[in-house]
Amino acid sequence: MKRTLVVTGASSGIGLETTKKLLKNNYRIIGIARDFSRQPIDSDNFIPITLDLADISPLPQALTQINRDHPEISGIIACAGKGRFGSLETFSYEQMKYLIDLNFISNTYLTKSLLPTFKKKDHTDIIFIGSEAALAGGKWGAIYSATKFALRGFAQSLRQECAKSGVRITLINPGMVRTPFFDDLEFNHGAEEENYIEASDIAQTILNTLEMRPGTVIDEINLSPLKKVITHQSKAKDNHSPH
Ligand SMILES: NC(=O)c1ccc[n+]([C@@H]2O[C@H](COP(=O)([O-])OP(=O)(O)OC[C@H]3O[C@@H](n4cnc5c(N)ncnc54)[C@H](OP(=O)(O)O)[C@@H]3O)[C@@H](O)[C@H]2O)c1
């Protein structure tokens, strides 16, 4: 058995593929999400924890408990997140807060909770899934992009803060990845396989990052599909394409 890692968003898409890949490579995974029933993971080395990361108030207590129950945790792969796109006035205040809490605040809480233990260990990893929206703002993406810019600033600052410890910080910024992320959106990457990144590609990138020689840190990785295509679909009228 290698290390025990927390993977948020382990029930779908990037987090699910990453969990499968890491289990196959002999890691032990504590998965966090709200619903693991859609694609159950059958492994003795997988511990599912049901938690709503957008519900910020009870989160510190839940995270303290996880930390107490599993002092062996030596890494975080933070994948949980959601997309919502549209002009600012189409968002309710609640929708704005939800996106900020889930995509940004929950990651700061999770990190704060585990960091003191991590700093005492020789070798730990914190890998955040950012986005190409962390690199440039785009039409309809004001809140989503802001959450990912915030996460990027957090990751960069934390990297400096941890630079005298064994804690490695990495930010991965994908373009469009073929996952259920687009199920509620009115756009996606289109059907051709050059139009999207596979979740398994991100999982492989995460494995490579974890298995890099401990003395080297991969600070940030940007990935994009070979062909950049946006396909519009009319299912969610209030959830617009950023392009
Ligand atoms: N797909 C893309 O094109 C793309 C591109 C760039 C960046 N990203 C980022 O990649 C990350 C993963 O997205 P994905 O593409 O894998 O999407 P996905 O398939 O929809 O997966 C999202 C994951 O987040 C979890 N999640 C959502 N709301 C949650 C909540 N309130 N509490 C706890 N967990 C919650 C979901 O689990 P439950 O529903 O079970 O709670 C699920 O496991 C996100 O941060 C997204 O912003 C995606």
The ligand as an SDF file (V2000), in Angstrom:
LIG
                    3D

 48 52  0  0  0  0  0  0  0  0999 V2000
  -15.3360   19.0180  -17.1950 N   0  0  0  0  0  0  0  0  0  0  0  0
  -14.6610   20.0840  -17.5720 C   0  0  0  0  0  0  0  0  0  0  0  0
  -14.6700   20.4830  -18.7440 O   0  0  0  0  0  0  0  0  0  0  0  0
  -13.8180   20.8550  -16.5820 C   0  0  0  0  0  0  0  0  0  0  0  0
  -12.8770   21.7660  -17.0900 C   0  0  0  0  0  0  0  0  0  0  0  0
  -12.0890   22.4770  -16.2160 C   0  0  0  0  0  0  0  0  0  0  0  0
  -12.2310   22.2840  -14.8580 C   0  0  0  0  0  0  0  0  0  0  0  0
  -13.1500   21.4140  -14.3820 N   0  0  0  0  0  0  0  0  0  0  0  0
  -13.2640   21.2490  -12.9380 C   0  0  0  0  0  0  0  0  0  0  0  0
  -13.0590   19.9060  -12.6220 O   0  0  0  0  0  0  0  0  0  0  0  0
  -13.6910   19.5960  -11.3930 C   0  0  0  0  0  0  0  0  0  0  0  0
  -14.4500   18.2880  -11.5460 C   0  0  0  0  0  0  0  0  0  0  0  0
  -15.4610   18.4400  -12.5150 O   0  0  0  0  0  0  0  0  0  0  0  0
  -15.9380   17.2210  -13.4240 P   0  0  0  0  0  0  0  0  0  0  0  0
  -15.7500   17.6490  -14.8070 O   0  0  0  0  0  0  0  0  0  0  0  0
  -15.3580   15.9570  -12.9630 O   0  0  0  0  0  0  0  0  0  0  0  0
  -17.5030   17.3030  -13.1280 O   0  0  0  0  0  0  0  0  0  0  0  0
  -18.5440   16.2350  -12.5620 P   0  0  0  0  0  0  0  0  0  0  0  0
  -18.4400   14.9510  -13.3020 O   0  0  0  0  0  0  0  0  0  0  0  0
  -19.8380   16.9360  -12.5270 O   0  0  0  0  0  0  0  0  0  0  0  0
  -18.0310   15.9710  -11.0650 O   0  0  0  0  0  0  0  0  0  0  0  0
  -18.1790   16.9170  -10.0570 C   0  0  0  0  0  0  0  0  0  0  0  0
  -17.8710   16.2490   -8.7240 C   0  0  0  0  0  0  0  0  0  0  0  0
  -18.0210   17.2430   -7.6950 O   0  0  0  0  0  0  0  0  0  0  0  0
  -18.8680   16.7180   -6.6900 C   0  0  0  0  0  0  0  0  0  0  0  0
  -19.6820   17.7650   -6.0800 N   0  0  0  0  0  0  0  0  0  0  0  0
  -20.4910   18.6560   -6.7190 C   0  0  0  0  0  0  0  0  0  0  0  0
  -21.1480   19.4040   -5.8220 N   0  0  0  0  0  0  0  0  0  0  0  0
  -20.7440   18.9680   -4.5930 C   0  0  0  0  0  0  0  0  0  0  0  0
  -21.0760   19.3350   -3.2610 C   0  0  0  0  0  0  0  0  0  0  0  0
  -21.9570   20.3000   -3.0070 N   0  0  0  0  0  0  0  0  0  0  0  0
  -20.4620   18.6890   -2.2440 N   0  0  0  0  0  0  0  0  0  0  0  0
  -19.5890   17.6870   -2.4760 C   0  0  0  0  0  0  0  0  0  0  0  0
  -19.2250   17.2940   -3.7140 N   0  0  0  0  0  0  0  0  0  0  0  0
  -19.8080   17.9240   -4.7520 C   0  0  0  0  0  0  0  0  0  0  0  0
  -19.7930   15.7360   -7.4170 C   0  0  0  0  0  0  0  0  0  0  0  0
  -20.2800   14.7750   -6.4990 O   0  0  0  0  0  0  0  0  0  0  0  0
  -21.8000   14.6770   -5.9660 P   0  0  0  0  0  0  0  0  0  0  0  0
  -22.6890   15.1930   -7.0540 O   0  0  0  0  0  0  0  0  0  0  0  0
  -21.9710   13.2220   -5.6510 O   0  0  0  0  0  0  0  0  0  0  0  0
  -21.8130   15.5190   -4.7360 O   0  0  0  0  0  0  0  0  0  0  0  0
  -18.8210   15.1080   -8.4050 C   0  0  0  0  0  0  0  0  0  0  0  0
  -18.1380   14.0530   -7.7940 O   0  0  0  0  0  0  0  0  0  0  0  0
  -14.5680   20.8130  -11.0490 C   0  0  0  0  0  0  0  0  0  0  0  0
  -13.9000   21.5800  -10.0710 O   0  0  0  0  0  0  0  0  0  0  0  0
  -14.6250   21.5810  -12.3540 C   0  0  0  0  0  0  0  0  0  0  0  0
  -14.7630   22.9700  -12.1290 O   0  0  0  0  0  0  0  0  0  0  0  0
  -13.9450   20.6800  -15.2100 C   0  0  0  0  0  0  0  0  0  0  0  0
  1  2  1  0
  2  3  2  0
  2  4  1  0
  4  5  1  0
  4 48  2  0
  5  6  2  0
  6  7  1  0
  7  8  2  0
  8  9  1  0
  8 48  1  0
  9 10  1  0
  9 46  1  0
 10 11  1  0
 11 12  1  0
 11 44  1  0
 12 13  1  0
 13 14  1  0
 14 15  2  0
 14 16  1  0
 14 17  1  0
 17 18  1  0
 18 19  2  0
 18 20  1  0
 18 21  1  0
 21 22  1  0
 22 23  1  0
 23 24  1  0
 23 42  1  0
 24 25  1  0
 25 26  1  0
 25 36  1  0
 26 27  1  0
 26 35  1  0
 27 28  2  0
 28 29  1  0
 29 30  1  0
 29 35  2  0
 30 31  1  0
 30 32  2  0
 32 33  1  0
 33 34  2  0
 34 35  1  0
 36 37  1  0
 36 42  1  0
 37 38  1  0
 38 39  2  0
 38 40  1  0
 38 41  1  0
 42 43  1  0
 44 45  1  0
 44 46  1  0
 46 47  1  0
M  CHG  2   8   1  16  -1
M  END
$$$$
